[in-house]
Amino acid sequence: MARAATGTFHFPCLDGPYISYQRIGIAETHFGGGLRGALLLPHPFHPITWTRRKRTIMAVVRPCKASSSLEIIGGTGNPWASVLKTLQRPYEPFPLICWNRHIETIFAAFFRSLPDVRFRRECLRTKDDGVVALDWVSGDDRLLPAESPVLILLPGLTGGSGDTYVRHMLVRARSNRWRVVVFNSRGCGDSPVTTPQFYSASFIGDLDLVIKHVGDRYPMANLYAVGWSLGANILVRYLGQESNSCPLSGAVSLCNPFNLVIADEDFRKGFNIIYDKALAKALRKIFKKHALLFEDIGGEYNIPLVANAKSIREFDEGLTRVSFGFKSVDDYYSNSSSSDTIKQVQKPLLCIQAANDPIAPSRGIPREDIKENANCLLVVTPNGGHLGWVAGGGAPFGAPWTDPLVMEFLEQLERGNRDVCETVASFRQLDAAQQSLEGLHELEV
């Protein structure tokens, strides 16, 4: 789930007098401007009240009775579950927020703090004359050595370097002296669009370009990547398709929809329609900024449908599936799922999902394929919503529960890679010394 460019989260379809879904009731017609008012968390069954300008959202709160157990699945021979300390502790969601997956998702989108980070932007020209934007932490070229590990961050649909979950991960990695760069896809994070093409769940060309570019810039550093939601789907597809030739030393996938056919089915049901309309609005906003690029484009494009899309499916039908050569939107979803490529992943991969994620359904997780792949580790939390995980030491307004686990996993990988590099260097030195001795021996003879 991505926040809008203004830092607010919009639910434009809440235009009824009262919408009820399971245990949540919401009355609201439009979200606009900054937050004001208060979040009230009194005794059980008391309403939470969120005030935005002249309108109010009310949700009836019930006690949280969440399980603290984690579902952990590791491939045969995978050692990570036993060495990651975060997995040895129970998952403890923040009281009163975890009782409903939508409350947790919306709370994180609205109320999670946004760390202040200064960026230096770099725009890359793609092979088809498109543009992607890389946001580097300002000053790191001077402050960090050339061999510092590099972490590439891939936000979710319409997301970018301004999203709270991206910023928190960036700050944590940066505090461990990692070099961090945010990959803003075409049109996202205010990146320019120069051709009539955006990005898709199926397209890994831009990510491949970014990874090669970063690797060429820092040849002495190990490269890693973290992706959320759609960014996670793209990342896992890249890992699977590149397989043994993948230049990344490890990766993390969070809130990955995995099976886009299943995700699409669930996205059109119940309260999920609100997320669908909100994201469709964000996509329309990006499209309208660059609508002139699609003027008189012809072919199978349906530009009126795109400009007025009320759902992600309509947007994909009118534009995305045509841009990337799919016969239909269903063809696009069925052939763009990362669940189809996870068997081929040959680099260490940590997948973190929430069992109650409304956008990345638990039933779409390829558990058996992950279990059979020794390079993969799956962690499923009992709660978390979508990009929520309001739990742990940072709750409720700080970093998601996942951040310490992600960083612990990456640090373990980097430590192992450094040990391998040092071992290889030692062998090279020993080999050079032996060659020198042999040369001296021949000289003496």
The 8 nearest C-alpha neighbors of each residue, nearest first, counted from 0:
[[1, 155, 386, 385, 156, 2, 228, 158],
 [2, 0, 158, 155, 157, 156, 3, 162],
 [3, 1, 8, 6, 7, 162, 4, 108],
 [2, 4, 5, 6, 7, 8, 1, 281],
 [3, 5, 6, 2, 188, 7, 161, 189],
 [6, 4, 3, 7, 2, 32, 8, 33],
 [5, 7, 4, 3, 2, 8, 161, 162],
 [8, 6, 5, 3, 2, 9, 109, 33],
 [9, 7, 2, 3, 109, 108, 10, 6],
 [8, 10, 30, 277, 11, 7, 3, 31],
 [9, 11, 277, 12, 273, 13, 30, 29],
 [12, 10, 29, 13, 9, 277, 28, 276],
 [13, 11, 14, 10, 273, 276, 28, 277],
 [14, 12, 28, 11, 27, 15, 10, 29],
 [15, 13, 28, 12, 27, 16, 11, 29],
 [14, 16, 17, 13, 18, 28, 26, 27],
 [15, 17, 26, 14, 18, 27, 28, 13],
 [16, 18, 26, 15, 25, 19, 24, 27],
 [19, 17, 25, 24, 15, 26, 20, 16],
 [18, 20, 24, 23, 17, 21, 25, 22],
 [19, 21, 23, 22, 270, 24, 18, 269],
 [22, 20, 23, 19, 24, 99, 270, 269],
 [21, 23, 20, 24, 59, 19, 99, 60],
 [24, 22, 58, 20, 21, 19, 59, 25],
 [23, 25, 19, 58, 18, 57, 59, 20],
 [26, 24, 57, 56, 18, 17, 58, 27],
 [25, 27, 17, 56, 16, 57, 18, 55],
 [28, 26, 13, 56, 29, 54, 55, 25],
 [27, 29, 14, 13, 11, 30, 26, 15],
 [30, 28, 11, 27, 31, 10, 13, 9],
 [31, 29, 9, 10, 51, 32, 28, 11],
 [30, 32, 29, 33, 9, 51, 7, 52],
 [33, 31, 34, 30, 7, 51, 52, 5],
 [32, 34, 35, 31, 7, 51, 52, 6],
 [35, 33, 51, 32, 36, 50, 52, 109],
 [34, 36, 51, 50, 33, 37, 52, 49],
 [35, 37, 50, 49, 34, 51, 38, 52],
 [38, 36, 49, 39, 35, 50, 48, 34],
 [37, 39, 48, 49, 47, 40, 36, 50],
 [38, 40, 47, 48, 41, 37, 46, 49],
 [39, 41, 47, 38, 42, 95, 45, 46],
 [42, 40, 39, 45, 43, 46, 47, 44],
 [41, 43, 45, 44, 40, 60, 62, 61],
 [44, 42, 61, 45, 62, 60, 41, 95],
 [45, 43, 60, 61, 59, 46, 42, 62],
 [44, 46, 43, 60, 42, 41, 59, 47],
 [47, 45, 59, 58, 60, 57, 48, 44],
 [46, 48, 39, 58, 57, 38, 40, 59],
 [47, 49, 57, 38, 56, 39, 46, 50],
 [50, 48, 56, 38, 55, 37, 57, 36],
 [49, 51, 55, 36, 35, 54, 52, 48],
 [52, 50, 54, 34, 35, 53, 55, 49],
 [51, 53, 54, 50, 35, 32, 34, 31],
 [54, 52, 51, 55, 50, 27, 29, 30],
 [55, 53, 51, 52, 50, 27, 56, 28],
 [54, 56, 50, 49, 51, 27, 57, 48],
 [57, 55, 49, 26, 25, 48, 27, 50],
 [58, 56, 48, 25, 47, 46, 55, 24],
 [57, 59, 24, 47, 46, 23, 25, 60],
 [58, 60, 46, 44, 23, 45, 47, 24],
 [61, 59, 44, 46, 45, 58, 43, 95],
 [60, 62, 44, 43, 63, 95, 98, 59],
 [63, 61, 95, 43, 64, 98, 60, 94],
 [62, 64, 98, 95, 65, 94, 97, 61],
 [65, 63, 62, 66, 98, 97, 94, 61],
 [64, 66, 63, 67, 381, 98, 382, 97],
 [65, 67, 68, 381, 64, 90, 382, 91],
 [68, 66, 90, 89, 91, 65, 69, 381],
 [69, 67, 66, 89, 90, 70, 381, 380],
 [70, 68, 380, 379, 71, 381, 67, 378],
 [69, 71, 379, 378, 380, 72, 68, 377],
 [72, 70, 378, 377, 69, 379, 73, 80],
 [73, 71, 377, 376, 370, 378, 70, 74],
 [74, 72, 376, 370, 77, 375, 377, 75],
 [73, 75, 373, 370, 372, 371, 77, 375],
 [76, 74, 373, 77, 371, 73, 370, 372],
 [75, 77, 373, 78, 74, 73, 374, 372],
 [76, 78, 373, 74, 75, 73, 79, 374],
 [79, 77, 80, 81, 76, 82, 73, 75],
 [78, 80, 82, 81, 77, 83, 376, 73],
 [79, 81, 82, 83, 78, 86, 73, 71],
 [80, 82, 79, 83, 78, 84, 86, 87],
 [83, 81, 79, 80, 84, 78, 86, 411],
 [84, 82, 85, 86, 80, 81, 79, 407],
 [85, 83, 87, 86, 82, 88, 81, 407],
 [86, 84, 87, 83, 88, 404, 403, 407],
 [87, 85, 84, 88, 83, 80, 89, 404],
 [86, 88, 84, 85, 89, 83, 81, 80],
 [87, 89, 86, 85, 90, 84, 91, 68],
 [90, 88, 67, 68, 91, 87, 69, 86],
 [89, 91, 67, 68, 92, 88, 69, 380],
 [90, 92, 390, 67, 89, 391, 93, 66],
 [93, 91, 390, 97, 389, 94, 90, 391],
 [92, 94, 390, 389, 96, 97, 394, 395],
 [95, 93, 96, 63, 92, 97, 62, 98],
 [94, 96, 63, 62, 97, 98, 60, 61],
 [97, 95, 94, 103, 98, 93, 102, 99],
 [96, 98, 99, 103, 95, 63, 92, 93],
 [97, 99, 63, 96, 95, 62, 61, 100],
 [100, 98, 102, 101, 97, 103, 96, 22],
 [99, 101, 384, 103, 102, 355, 104, 97],
 [102, 100, 104, 103, 99, 105, 384, 357],
 [101, 103, 105, 99, 100, 104, 106, 96],
 [102, 104, 106, 100, 101, 105, 96, 384],
 [105, 103, 387, 101, 384, 385, 107, 102],
 [104, 106, 108, 102, 107, 103, 101, 109],
 [105, 107, 103, 109, 108, 104, 110, 102],
 [108, 106, 111, 387, 105, 104, 110, 109],
 [107, 109, 105, 106, 110, 104, 111, 8],
 [110, 108, 106, 107, 105, 111, 8, 7],
 [109, 111, 107, 106, 108, 396, 112, 395],
 [112, 110, 396, 107, 397, 109, 108, 113],
 [111, 113, 396, 397, 110, 114, 163, 398],
 [112, 114, 163, 115, 111, 166, 167, 162],
 [115, 113, 166, 116, 112, 167, 163, 170],
 [114, 116, 113, 117, 166, 170, 112, 161],
 [117, 115, 114, 118, 136, 166, 170, 137],
 [118, 116, 137, 136, 115, 119, 135, 138],
 [119, 117, 136, 137, 135, 134, 120, 116],
 [118, 120, 137, 135, 134, 136, 121, 117],
 [121, 119, 134, 133, 118, 135, 122, 132],
 [120, 122, 133, 132, 134, 123, 119, 135],
 [123, 121, 132, 131, 133, 130, 120, 124],
 [124, 122, 131, 130, 132, 125, 121, 133],
 [123, 125, 130, 129, 128, 122, 126, 131],
 [126, 124, 129, 128, 127, 130, 123, 205],
 [125, 127, 128, 124, 129, 208, 205, 204],
 [126, 128, 125, 129, 194, 124, 130, 196],
 [129, 127, 125, 126, 124, 130, 194, 193],
 [128, 130, 125, 193, 194, 127, 124, 192],
 [131, 129, 124, 123, 125, 185, 192, 191],
 [130, 132, 185, 123, 184, 122, 183, 190],
 [131, 133, 122, 183, 190, 121, 123, 182],
 [132, 134, 182, 121, 181, 120, 183, 122],
 [133, 135, 120, 181, 180, 119, 118, 121],
 [136, 134, 180, 119, 118, 137, 120, 133],
 [137, 135, 118, 139, 117, 119, 138, 179],
 [136, 138, 118, 119, 117, 139, 135, 140],
 [139, 137, 140, 141, 142, 136, 119, 118],
 [140, 138, 142, 141, 143, 137, 136, 178],
 [141, 139, 138, 142, 143, 144, 137, 145],
 [140, 142, 139, 138, 143, 144, 137, 145],
 [141, 143, 139, 140, 138, 144, 176, 178],
 [144, 142, 139, 140, 141, 147, 145, 176],
 [145, 143, 146, 147, 142, 140, 141, 139],
 [146, 144, 147, 217, 219, 143, 220, 140],
 [145, 147, 220, 219, 144, 148, 217, 221],
 [148, 146, 144, 145, 220, 177, 178, 149],
 [149, 147, 221, 220, 177, 222, 178, 146],
 [148, 150, 178, 222, 179, 177, 223, 221],
 [149, 151, 179, 223, 224, 222, 178, 180],
 [150, 152, 224, 180, 181, 179, 223, 225],
 [151, 153, 181, 225, 224, 182, 226, 180],
 [152, 154, 226, 230, 182, 225, 227, 181],
 [155, 153, 158, 230, 227, 159, 226, 152],
 [154, 156, 229, 228, 230, 158, 227, 1],
 [155, 157, 158, 229, 1, 0, 154, 230],
 [158, 156, 187, 1, 155, 282, 281, 159],
 [159, 157, 1, 155, 154, 156, 187, 162],
 [160, 158, 188, 183, 161, 154, 187, 162],
 [159, 161, 162, 181, 188, 165, 166, 183],
 [162, 160, 159, 163, 188, 166, 165, 4],
 [163, 161, 165, 160, 164, 159, 2, 166],
 [162, 164, 113, 166, 165, 167, 161, 112],
 [163, 165, 167, 166, 162, 168, 398, 399],
 [166, 164, 168, 162, 163, 167, 169, 160],
 [165, 167, 169, 163, 168, 164, 114, 170],
 [168, 166, 170, 164, 169, 165, 398, 163],
 [169, 167, 171, 165, 166, 170, 402, 172],
 [168, 170, 166, 172, 167, 171, 173, 165],
 [169, 171, 173, 167, 168, 172, 174, 166],
 [172, 170, 174, 168, 173, 169, 167, 175],
 [173, 171, 175, 169, 177, 174, 170, 168],
 [172, 174, 177, 176, 170, 175, 171, 169],
 [173, 175, 171, 176, 172, 170, 177, 169],
 [176, 174, 172, 173, 177, 171, 406, 170],
 [177, 175, 173, 174, 178, 172, 143, 147],
 [178, 176, 173, 148, 172, 175, 147, 149],
 [177, 179, 149, 148, 150, 173, 147, 176],
 [180, 178, 150, 149, 151, 177, 169, 135],
 [179, 181, 135, 151, 134, 152, 133, 150],
 [182, 180, 152, 134, 133, 151, 160, 183],
 [181, 183, 133, 153, 152, 184, 132, 180],
 [184, 182, 132, 159, 187, 188, 133, 181],
 [185, 183, 187, 131, 186, 182, 198, 132],
 [186, 184, 131, 197, 187, 192, 190, 130],
 [185, 187, 190, 192, 191, 189, 184, 285],
 [188, 186, 189, 184, 157, 190, 183, 185],
 [187, 189, 159, 190, 183, 160, 158, 186],
 [190, 188, 187, 186, 191, 4, 159, 183],
 [189, 191, 186, 188, 187, 132, 185, 131],
 [192, 190, 186, 130, 193, 189, 185, 131],
 [191, 193, 186, 185, 194, 130, 129, 190],
 [192, 194, 129, 191, 130, 195, 128, 292],
 [195, 193, 196, 129, 192, 292, 128, 127],
 [196, 194, 292, 293, 197, 193, 192, 322],
 [197, 195, 194, 322, 198, 129, 192, 319],
 [196, 198, 185, 186, 195, 199, 192, 319],
 [199, 197, 185, 202, 196, 184, 200, 319],
 [198, 200, 201, 202, 319, 197, 323, 233],
 [199, 201, 233, 335, 202, 229, 232, 198],
 [200, 202, 335, 199, 203, 233, 334, 336],
 [201, 203, 199, 204, 200, 198, 233, 205],
 [202, 204, 206, 205, 237, 207, 233, 201],
 [205, 203, 207, 206, 202, 208, 125, 209],
 [204, 206, 208, 207, 203, 209, 125, 202],
 [207, 205, 209, 203, 208, 204, 210, 237],
 [206, 208, 204, 210, 205, 209, 203, 211],
 [207, 209, 205, 211, 206, 210, 212, 204],
 [208, 210, 206, 212, 207, 211, 213, 205],
 [211, 209, 213, 207, 212, 208, 214, 206],
 [212, 210, 214, 208, 209, 213, 215, 207],
 [211, 213, 209, 215, 210, 214, 208, 216],
 [212, 214, 216, 210, 215, 211, 209, 217],
 [215, 213, 211, 217, 216, 218, 212, 210],
 [216, 214, 212, 218, 213, 217, 211, 210],
 [215, 217, 213, 214, 218, 212, 211, 219],
 [218, 216, 214, 219, 215, 220, 213, 145],
 [217, 219, 214, 215, 220, 216, 146, 221],
 [220, 218, 146, 217, 145, 221, 147, 214],
 [221, 219, 146, 148, 217, 218, 147, 222],
 [220, 222, 148, 248, 149, 223, 219, 247],
 [221, 223, 149, 247, 248, 148, 150, 220],
 [224, 222, 150, 249, 247, 250, 248, 149],
 [223, 225, 151, 250, 150, 152, 251, 226],
 [226, 224, 251, 152, 250, 252, 153, 151],
 [227, 225, 231, 153, 230, 252, 152, 154],
 [226, 228, 231, 253, 230, 155, 154, 254],
 [227, 229, 255, 254, 155, 231, 230, 253],
 [230, 228, 155, 232, 231, 156, 227, 233],
 [231, 229, 226, 155, 153, 227, 233, 228],
 [232, 230, 226, 227, 252, 234, 228, 255],
 [231, 233, 229, 337, 235, 230, 234, 255],
 [232, 234, 236, 230, 231, 235, 200, 237],
 [233, 235, 231, 237, 236, 232, 230, 238],
 [236, 234, 238, 237, 232, 233, 337, 231],
 [237, 235, 337, 233, 239, 234, 238, 340],
 [236, 238, 234, 240, 235, 239, 241, 203],
 [239, 237, 235, 241, 344, 236, 240, 242],
 [240, 238, 344, 343, 340, 242, 236, 237],
 [239, 241, 237, 242, 238, 236, 340, 343],
 [240, 242, 245, 238, 244, 239, 237, 243],
 [241, 243, 239, 345, 344, 240, 244, 245],
 [244, 242, 245, 345, 241, 346, 344, 246],
 [243, 245, 241, 242, 246, 345, 247, 240],
 [244, 246, 241, 243, 247, 242, 238, 346],
 [247, 245, 244, 248, 222, 210, 211, 214],
 [248, 246, 222, 223, 249, 245, 221, 250],
 [247, 249, 223, 222, 221, 346, 246, 347],
 [250, 248, 347, 223, 247, 346, 348, 224],
 [249, 251, 224, 348, 223, 225, 347, 349],
 [250, 252, 225, 349, 348, 350, 226, 224],
 [251, 253, 350, 231, 226, 225, 227, 349],
 [252, 254, 227, 351, 255, 350, 352, 231],
 [255, 253, 228, 352, 227, 359, 256, 385],
 [254, 256, 228, 257, 231, 253, 232, 359],
 [255, 257, 359, 258, 262, 259, 228, 254],
 [258, 256, 338, 337, 255, 336, 364, 232],
 [259, 257, 336, 363, 260, 261, 256, 338],
 [258, 260, 262, 332, 261, 336, 263, 257],
 [259, 261, 263, 262, 258, 332, 333, 264],
 [262, 260, 264, 263, 259, 258, 363, 265],
 [261, 263, 259, 265, 264, 260, 266, 359],
 [262, 264, 266, 260, 261, 265, 259, 267],
 [265, 263, 261, 262, 266, 267, 260, 268],
 [266, 264, 262, 267, 268, 263, 261, 271],
 [265, 267, 263, 271, 264, 268, 262, 272],
 [266, 268, 265, 272, 264, 271, 263, 269],
 [269, 267, 265, 266, 271, 272, 270, 264],
 [270, 268, 271, 272, 20, 267, 266, 273],
 [269, 271, 272, 273, 20, 268, 274, 101],
 [272, 270, 273, 266, 274, 269, 268, 267],
 [273, 271, 275, 270, 267, 274, 268, 269],
 [272, 274, 271, 276, 275, 270, 10, 277],
 [273, 275, 277, 271, 272, 276, 278, 10],
 [276, 274, 272, 273, 278, 310, 277, 279],
 [275, 277, 279, 273, 310, 274, 278, 309],
 [278, 276, 274, 10, 280, 279, 275, 9],
 [277, 279, 281, 280, 275, 276, 274, 282],
 [280, 278, 276, 310, 282, 311, 281, 277],
 [279, 281, 283, 277, 278, 282, 276, 284],
 [282, 280, 278, 284, 279, 283, 277, 285],
 [283, 281, 279, 285, 284, 280, 286, 278],
 [284, 282, 286, 280, 285, 281, 306, 287],
 [283, 285, 281, 287, 282, 286, 280, 288],
 [284, 286, 282, 283, 288, 287, 186, 281],
 [285, 287, 283, 289, 288, 284, 290, 282],
 [288, 286, 290, 289, 284, 285, 283, 306],
 [289, 287, 286, 285, 290, 284, 291, 283],
 [288, 290, 287, 286, 291, 292, 192, 285],
 [289, 291, 287, 292, 293, 286, 288, 294],
 [292, 290, 294, 293, 289, 288, 287, 295],
 [293, 291, 290, 195, 294, 289, 194, 193],
 [294, 292, 296, 291, 290, 195, 295, 302],
 [293, 295, 291, 296, 292, 290, 297, 302],
 [296, 294, 297, 293, 292, 291, 302, 298],
 [295, 297, 293, 294, 298, 300, 292, 195],
 [298, 296, 295, 300, 299, 301, 294, 293],
 [297, 299, 300, 296, 301, 321, 295, 322],
 [298, 300, 301, 321, 297, 317, 318, 296],
 [301, 299, 317, 298, 318, 302, 297, 321],
 [300, 302, 317, 304, 303, 299, 305, 318],
 [301, 303, 305, 304, 300, 306, 317, 318],
 [304, 302, 306, 305, 301, 307, 317, 308],
 [303, 305, 307, 302, 301, 308, 306, 317],
 [306, 304, 314, 302, 308, 317, 303, 307],
 [305, 307, 303, 304, 308, 283, 302, 287],
 [306, 308, 304, 305, 303, 309, 283, 314],
 [309, 307, 305, 313, 314, 310, 304, 306],
 [308, 310, 276, 279, 307, 313, 311, 280],
 [311, 309, 279, 276, 312, 313, 275, 308],
 [310, 312, 314, 279, 313, 315, 275, 278],
 [311, 313, 315, 310, 314, 316, 328, 263],
 [314, 312, 316, 310, 308, 315, 311, 317],
 [313, 315, 305, 311, 317, 308, 312, 316],
 [314, 316, 319, 312, 318, 313, 317, 320],
 [317, 315, 313, 328, 314, 318, 320, 312],
 [316, 318, 301, 314, 305, 300, 315, 304],
 [317, 319, 315, 321, 300, 316, 320, 314],
 [320, 318, 315, 322, 321, 323, 316, 199],
 [319, 321, 325, 323, 322, 315, 328, 331],
 [322, 320, 324, 318, 319, 323, 325, 300],
 [323, 321, 319, 320, 324, 318, 196, 325],
 [322, 324, 320, 321, 325, 319, 202, 199],
 [323, 325, 321, 322, 320, 326, 331, 319],
 [326, 324, 320, 331, 327, 321, 323, 330],
 [327, 325, 330, 324, 328, 320, 331, 321],
 [328, 326, 330, 329, 325, 331, 320, 316],
 [327, 329, 331, 316, 330, 320, 332, 315],
 [330, 328, 332, 331, 327, 333, 260, 326],
 [331, 329, 327, 333, 328, 332, 325, 326],
 [330, 332, 328, 329, 334, 325, 333, 320],
 [331, 333, 329, 335, 259, 334, 330, 260],
 [334, 332, 330, 331, 335, 260, 329, 336],
 [333, 335, 331, 332, 336, 330, 201, 339],
 [336, 334, 201, 332, 200, 333, 331, 337],
 [335, 337, 258, 338, 259, 257, 334, 339],
 [336, 338, 236, 257, 339, 340, 232, 235],
 [337, 339, 257, 336, 340, 341, 258, 365],
 [340, 338, 337, 336, 341, 342, 236, 258],
 [341, 339, 239, 337, 342, 338, 343, 236],
 [340, 342, 344, 343, 239, 338, 339, 337],
 [343, 341, 340, 344, 368, 372, 239, 369],
 [342, 344, 239, 341, 340, 242, 345, 240],
 [345, 343, 239, 242, 341, 238, 342, 346],
 [346, 344, 242, 243, 374, 343, 347, 239],
 [345, 347, 249, 344, 374, 348, 248, 247],
 [348, 346, 374, 249, 375, 250, 345, 349],
 [347, 349, 375, 250, 251, 249, 374, 346],
 [348, 350, 251, 376, 375, 377, 252, 250],
 [349, 351, 252, 377, 251, 253, 376, 378],
 [352, 350, 378, 253, 379, 377, 252, 254],
 [351, 353, 379, 254, 253, 378, 380, 354],
 [354, 352, 380, 356, 383, 379, 355, 382],
 [353, 355, 381, 361, 356, 380, 379, 382],
 [354, 356, 353, 384, 382, 100, 357, 383],
 [357, 355, 384, 385, 353, 359, 358, 360],
 [358, 356, 359, 360, 355, 384, 385, 271],
 [359, 357, 356, 360, 262, 385, 266, 256],
 [358, 360, 256, 356, 357, 254, 255, 262],
 [361, 359, 362, 363, 356, 358, 357, 262],
 [360, 362, 354, 363, 364, 359, 356, 355],
 [361, 363, 360, 364, 261, 365, 359, 354],
 [362, 364, 258, 361, 360, 257, 261, 365],
 [363, 365, 361, 366, 362, 257, 258, 338],
 [366, 364, 368, 367, 338, 369, 363, 257],
 [367, 365, 369, 368, 364, 370, 72, 377],
 [366, 368, 370, 369, 365, 371, 372, 364],
 [367, 369, 371, 370, 365, 366, 342, 372],
 [370, 368, 366, 372, 367, 371, 375, 74],
 [369, 371, 74, 367, 368, 73, 372, 72],
 [370, 372, 74, 368, 369, 367, 373, 75],
 [373, 371, 74, 369, 374, 370, 375, 342],
 [372, 374, 74, 75, 77, 375, 76, 371],
 [375, 373, 347, 372, 346, 345, 348, 74],
 [376, 374, 348, 373, 372, 369, 74, 349],
 [375, 377, 73, 349, 72, 350, 348, 74],
 [378, 376, 350, 72, 71, 351, 349, 73],
 [377, 379, 71, 351, 70, 350, 352, 380],
 [380, 378, 352, 70, 353, 351, 69, 354],
 [379, 381, 353, 69, 382, 354, 352, 378],
 [382, 380, 354, 353, 66, 69, 379, 355],
 [383, 381, 380, 353, 355, 354, 384, 97],
 [382, 384, 388, 387, 353, 385, 389, 103],
 [383, 385, 356, 100, 104, 387, 355, 103],
 [384, 386, 356, 387, 104, 383, 358, 357],
 [387, 385, 384, 388, 0, 104, 254, 383],
 [386, 388, 104, 383, 107, 385, 384, 389],
 [389, 387, 383, 399, 400, 390, 386, 384],
 [388, 390, 394, 387, 395, 399, 93, 92],
 [391, 389, 92, 93, 394, 400, 388, 91],
 [392, 390, 400, 393, 394, 91, 92, 389],
 [391, 393, 394, 390, 400, 397, 398, 395],
 [392, 394, 397, 398, 391, 395, 396, 399],
 [395, 393, 390, 396, 389, 397, 392, 391],
 [394, 396, 389, 397, 393, 93, 390, 111],
 [397, 395, 111, 394, 112, 110, 393, 398],
 [398, 396, 393, 394, 112, 395, 111, 399],
 [397, 399, 393, 167, 400, 402, 394, 396],
 [400, 398, 388, 401, 389, 402, 397, 387],
 [401, 399, 390, 391, 388, 402, 389, 398],
 [400, 402, 399, 404, 403, 405, 388, 351],
 [401, 403, 405, 404, 400, 399, 168, 406],
 [404, 402, 406, 405, 401, 407, 400, 85],
 [405, 403, 407, 401, 402, 406, 85, 408],
 [406, 404, 402, 408, 403, 407, 401, 409],
 [405, 407, 409, 403, 408, 404, 410, 402],
 [406, 408, 404, 410, 405, 409, 403, 411],
 [409, 407, 411, 405, 406, 410, 404, 412],
 [408, 410, 406, 412, 411, 407, 413, 405],
 [409, 411, 413, 407, 412, 408, 414, 406],
 [412, 410, 414, 408, 409, 413, 407, 415],
 [413, 411, 409, 415, 410, 414, 416, 408],
 [412, 414, 416, 410, 415, 411, 417, 409],
 [415, 413, 411, 417, 412, 416, 410, 418],
 [416, 414, 418, 412, 413, 417, 411, 419],
 [415, 417, 413, 419, 418, 414, 412, 420],
 [418, 416, 420, 414, 419, 415, 413, 421],
 [417, 419, 415, 421, 416, 420, 422, 414],
 [420, 418, 422, 416, 417, 421, 423, 415],
 [419, 421, 417, 423, 422, 418, 424, 416],
 [420, 422, 424, 418, 419, 423, 417, 425],
 [423, 421, 419, 425, 424, 420, 418, 426],
 [422, 424, 420, 426, 425, 421, 419, 427],
 [423, 425, 421, 427, 422, 426, 420, 428],
 [426, 424, 422, 428, 427, 423, 421, 429],
 [427, 425, 429, 423, 428, 424, 430, 422],
 [426, 428, 430, 424, 425, 429, 431, 423],
 [427, 429, 425, 431, 426, 430, 432, 424],
 [430, 428, 426, 432, 427, 431, 425, 433],
 [429, 431, 427, 433, 432, 428, 426, 434],
 [430, 432, 428, 434, 429, 433, 427, 435],
 [433, 431, 429, 435, 434, 430, 428, 436],
 [434, 432, 436, 430, 435, 431, 437, 429],
 [433, 435, 437, 431, 432, 436, 438, 430],
 [434, 436, 438, 432, 433, 437, 431, 439],
 [437, 435, 439, 433, 438, 434, 440, 432],
 [438, 436, 440, 434, 439, 435, 433, 441],
 [437, 439, 435, 441, 436, 440, 434, 442],
 [438, 440, 442, 436, 437, 441, 443, 435],
 [439, 441, 437, 443, 442, 438, 436, 444],
 [442, 440, 444, 438, 439, 443, 437, 436],
 [441, 443, 439, 440, 444, 438, 437, 436],
 [442, 444, 440, 441, 439, 438, 437, 436],
 [443, 441, 442, 440, 439, 438, 437, 436]]
